[in-house]
């Protein structure tokens, strides 16, 4: 009977994990567009909103890495996911009930651990389960179900009359609802057993947009930090310059991610948060798919440079053309600014990182290339808005994207050789 159940689980692996990803990213459909609105409605200034959103990113740098490593070593992923859901619900409840800066900061920390951690755990669980499956699992297809979940929820919120102006507890209640649905969906998620652990005798049948870990990678995961630190010669000048180009671009786009909803409501006076966040998510999907072909023909850093150029245009549109049409066009450019940027940046890191150190390389990328610039961008952006307003903030943030382009062109020869 157990063998039959395992066989059925393998046959429906993509569908089961697709459901998990759909409901997990449905939570983001509330948190990403509306957390900044919730904080503003709680009475915090733009600078304070920027600080709290920066804190969200800062805590999110460390929690997922520790949780994923623990789950990966034990082979049990559901406990970490249930814990994340509980932390997320606790954070949301605290956020809307105790309205003091200290309580809000603590609530944001709980939110960060709850919302950021499941990504790495779900990815690890999918890879582990796929290693015991006879059928290849398309990572990109499974993850795309998450994008669909995000789009569906943002559109639902858009068509709820007055949702943008709802009290924070109403928005939090919707996030709690989708969190509970996600936790319920974990009952159908296959729990990896010790027999499916990746080792030298079993290789995952995993059709992915990113390379699956090799045997040497798996061995590296079990090595101590001391042995990894002895051989980091692959972190050369090209790797560092590439990371700087990525970091500058991410600071620029942080201004959009952290404050676009407030820009819509306070600058344009337009209740279209859900619709325009859906536009950006829909726009990124085709470029996510095309990016793989682009990277095969060109250097990944060329894709990052194109994304930085598009980001300059996008930010200046928000600053110079504060209209509904400008907002829609700017969100459509998310296709290049993120849909092309992310796969290109990940490809560069993977190409520059030896297989046995790829976990370290991705940790540097997630921390320095993604988390740190979002932290800086949120804090800097909030203070600029408080002093000058939304349009000057977007204009000034375009300089970070320009700096990313300038750095790329200065070191273009060595960067485009990475392919």
N, C-alpha and C positions, 0 to 999 in steps of 0.2 A: 504493500500500500504506500509506503514511504517513497519507494522508487517511482511509482506512478505519479505521486504528487510532485516529486522533483522534476519529472519529465514535463509535466504540465507547466510548472513554474518557468522552466527554461523556454518553452514554446511561447509563453506570454511575457517574457522578460521585458521586452521593449514597451509593451502596453502598460505593464505594471509600473515600471519606473517612469514612463511618460505621464501617468496619472500623478505620481508623486511630484514630479517636476512642475506639472501644470498647476497644482494646488499650492506648491511652495512659492512659485513666482507670482501666483495670484495675490499673495500677501504683499509682495513688492508693489502690486498695482495700487495699493492704498498707501503704503509707507513711503515709497519714492516720491510720488507727486504731492502728497498731502502732509507729511511730517512737518515740513517747513511752514505750512499753513497752520497746523495745530500749534506749533510753538509760537507763531506770531499771534494767534488768537488767545494764547495763554498770557499775553501781555509782554512778551520779550521783544527787544529791539532787533533790527537786522544784524547788528554786531553780535548780540547774544545768540541769535539763531545760528549765525555762522560758527560761533564757538561750539554750540551743542552739536551741530552737524559735523564739525571737525572732530569732536570727541567721539562721535559715532564711528568715524573712520579709524581713529587712532586705536580704540579698543578692538575694532574689527581686524586689525593687522595681526594681533597675537592670538586671540581666542581660537580662530579656526585652525591654525597650524597645530596647536597643542591638542585640540579635540580630535582632529583627523588622524594625527599620529597615534593617539591612544586607541582610537577605534580600529585603525589599521593593524595595530599590534595584537589586539584582542580578537579581531575578526567579528566583533559584534557592533553593529552600526545603529540599530534602533534605539538603544538606551540614550546615546548622544543626541539623537534627533528628538526624542521625547523630552529630554532635558532642555534642549534649545527651544522647543515649543512652549514649555512651561516658563522659561525665562522671558520669552517674548510677551506672553500674556501678562506676566507679573510686571514687566516694564511698562506696558501699555496702561495697565490699571493704575500703577503708581503715578505715571505721567499726568493723568487727567484728574487724580483725586487729591494729591498733595502738591500744591502750587507754590513751591519755594525753589530757589535756584539749586540748592544742594540736593533736594529730592529729585528735581528734574535731571540734574547731572547723573545721579545714581540710576534713574529710570532709563536714561539714554545708554548707560553702560549695559544694563540688562537687555535693552533693545538690540544693541550691537551684537552681543553674544548670541542672542536668540535668532537674529535675522541673518547674520553673516556666517555662522558656523555650519548650517546645513548644506551649503553649496559644496564645500570640500568633502563632507561626509557622504553626501549623496553620490558625488563623483567617484569616491573610493568604493562605495558599496556597489555601484553599477559595474565598475571595473572588476571587482572581486567576483561578483555573481556571473559576469560574462566569461570569466576564466574557466568556469565549470560548465559553460553552455556549448552545445554542439553547433549552434547557429550564431553567425556574427551579429553583433549589435552595433548599429550605426549611432555613435555618440552624438553626432550633429543632429540627427533626426530626433533623438530622445530629448536633447536639450532644447530643440526648437519648440517642443510642446510647452516648455516654460515660457517662451516668448508669447505663445498663443494665450496662455493663462494670464499673463500680464496685460495683454491687449484687451482681452475680454473684460477683465475687472475694471480697467480704466474707463472703458466705454460704458459699463454698467453705472459707475460713479457719475459719469458725465450726464447720463440720462435720468438720474435721480434729481428731481427739482430741488434747487437750493443746496445741493450737497456741498458745494464750495464754501458756503456760508454757514455750514452746520457747526454746532458746538464741538469742541475737541472730543468729548466723550462719544459722540455719534460716529465720528471717523474711526476712533479707537475700537468701537464695538464691531464695526465692519472688519477691521483687521483681526480682531479676536475670532470672529466667525470663520474667516478663511484659515486662520491658524488651527482652529479645532478641526476643520475639514481636512487640512493637511495631516494632522496627527491621526485622524481616522483612516486616512489613506495608507498609513504605514502598516496597517494590518494586512494589506495585500503585497507589501514589498518583501521580496525574498530575503531572508536573513542568511548571509553567507555562513557556511560551516567551515570547520577547520580543514575539511577535505578540499575546499575550493581555494585555499590560500595559494598565493603565487609563490612558486618555488621553481627550482631548476628543472623539475619534471613536468610542470604544467605551464603552458603558455596560453594567454588569453586569446580567444577568437573575438577580437574587438575591432570592428571597422570604425575608425574614428577620424576626425579632422585633425587630430593631434596624435603623435606617435605614442603607442602604448609602451609601458616600461619594459626595458630589456632585462635579461637575467642579471646583468651587472648592476642595473638600477635597483633591482629588488634586494640584491646583496648590500648595496650602499645604504638602503633604508635601515638596515640592522646594525650598521657601523656606528661607532660613537662619534660625537661631535669632534673629539680630539683628532681622530684619524682624518676627518674631512678637512679640518683646518690646516693640516700639514701639506695639502696639495690643492691650492687654489690658484695655480698659475694661469688657469684659463680665464681668470678675471683680468684681462689685459686692457690696454687703452681703448681699443675698439669697443669692447663690452661696456666700459664706463661711459664713453661718449654716447653710445647708443642709448644707454639708460638715461643719460641727461636729456637727450632729444625727446625721449618718451615722457620723462618727468615734466618737462616744460609744457608739453602738449596737454598732459593731464591736469596741470594747474589751471590752464586756460579753460578746459571743458568743465572743471569743477564749478566755475562761475555759473554755468548753465544748469548743471544738475542740482545745485544747492539753492538756486534763487529764481529759476525760470517761472515756477508757479506763482511766486510773489510778484514777479514782474508782470505776469498776466493780470493778476487781480488788482495790484496797487498802481501800476503804471498805465496799463491798457484798459483797465476796468472791464475785463472780458472774462466771463465765467465759462471758460473752455479748457480747464486744466486737463480733465480726463481725455478729451478728444485730441488735444495736441500732444500729450504724452503717448497716446496710441499712434499718432502719426509718426513720431520718432521711432517707435518700436517696429512698426510695419516697414518703415523705410530702411531699417538696418538689416532686415532679413535677407533681401536679395544680395546685398554686398557681402554679407557673411558667407553666403554660398559662393559668390564669384571670387572672393578673396583667395580661396585656395588655388584657383587657376591663375590669378594674377601673380601670386607668390612663386608659382612654378616658372613663370616667364621672366619675372623681374626680381630684384632684391627686395626683401621684406621692408628695409628701411625706406625704399622708394614709396611704399604704401603708407608708411608713417608720415613721410614728408607731404604726400598728397592730402592726408587727413589733416595735418597742421595747416596747410594752405586753405582747405575748406573751412577750417575752424576760424581763421582770420576773417573770412567772408561772413560766416555765420554770426560772429560776435559783432561785427560792424553793422550788419543788417539790424540786429536788435537795437544797437545804439543810434544809428542814423535814421532808420525807418521804423519808428515805434507805432506800427499799424498791425491790424489783424493779418493782412497779407504778408507782411514782413515776418510775423511770428510763425505762420504756417511754412513759409519758405525756409526759415531758419531751422525749424524742426525737421523738415525734409532733408536738410543737409546732414542730419545725424547719420544718414546712410554712409557718408564718407568719414565723418568725424569719429564715429565709433564702429560702424559696421566693417569698414576697411581697416581702421586703426588697430582694433584689438587682435584680429588674426595675424596681422603683419607684425605687431609687437611681440606676440607670443612666438611666432616663427623665428624672429631674430634671436630671442633668448634661447630657444631650443637649438638653433644652429650654432650658437656661440658656446653652448654648455655641453661638455662631454656627457654621454649617457649616464655614467656612474655618479655624476654631480647634478643631474637635472632637477632633482628635488630642491637642492640648494639654489640653483638658478631661478626656479620659479618662485621660491620664497623671496629672493631678492627683488624679483619683478613685482610680486604682489605687495611687498612692503614698501620698497623705494620707488618703484615705477607707478604704482596705483594708489596705495593707501596714503603714503606721506604727501604726495602732491594734492590729493583730495582734501586732506586735513589742512594743508597750507592755503589752498584755494578757498575753502569754506571760511576760514578765519579772516583772511585778507579781504575776500569779497564782502563779507558782512560789514567790516569796518569802512570799506570804500562806499558802500551803499548808504551807511549812516552819515557819512561826511558829504558825499557828492550826489547820490542817487543811483538808480539802476542803470540808466543809459551811460553815464560816465564810467561806471564799474565795468560794463561790457566792453566799452572802448579801450579802457586800460588793460583789461585782461587779454585783449587781442595781441598786446605786446608780448605776452608769454608765448603765444603761438608763433609770432614773428621770431622771437628768440630761438624757438625750437627749429624753425626753418633755417635761420642764420647758422646755427650750430651744425645742422645737417650739411649745408653747402660748404662750410669750412672744412669738414672732415668727410666730404662726399666720397672721395675715392676709396678710402678704407672701409666706409660703411656699406657701399654697394657691392663690395667684394664678398660680403657675407651673403651667400645664397646657395 
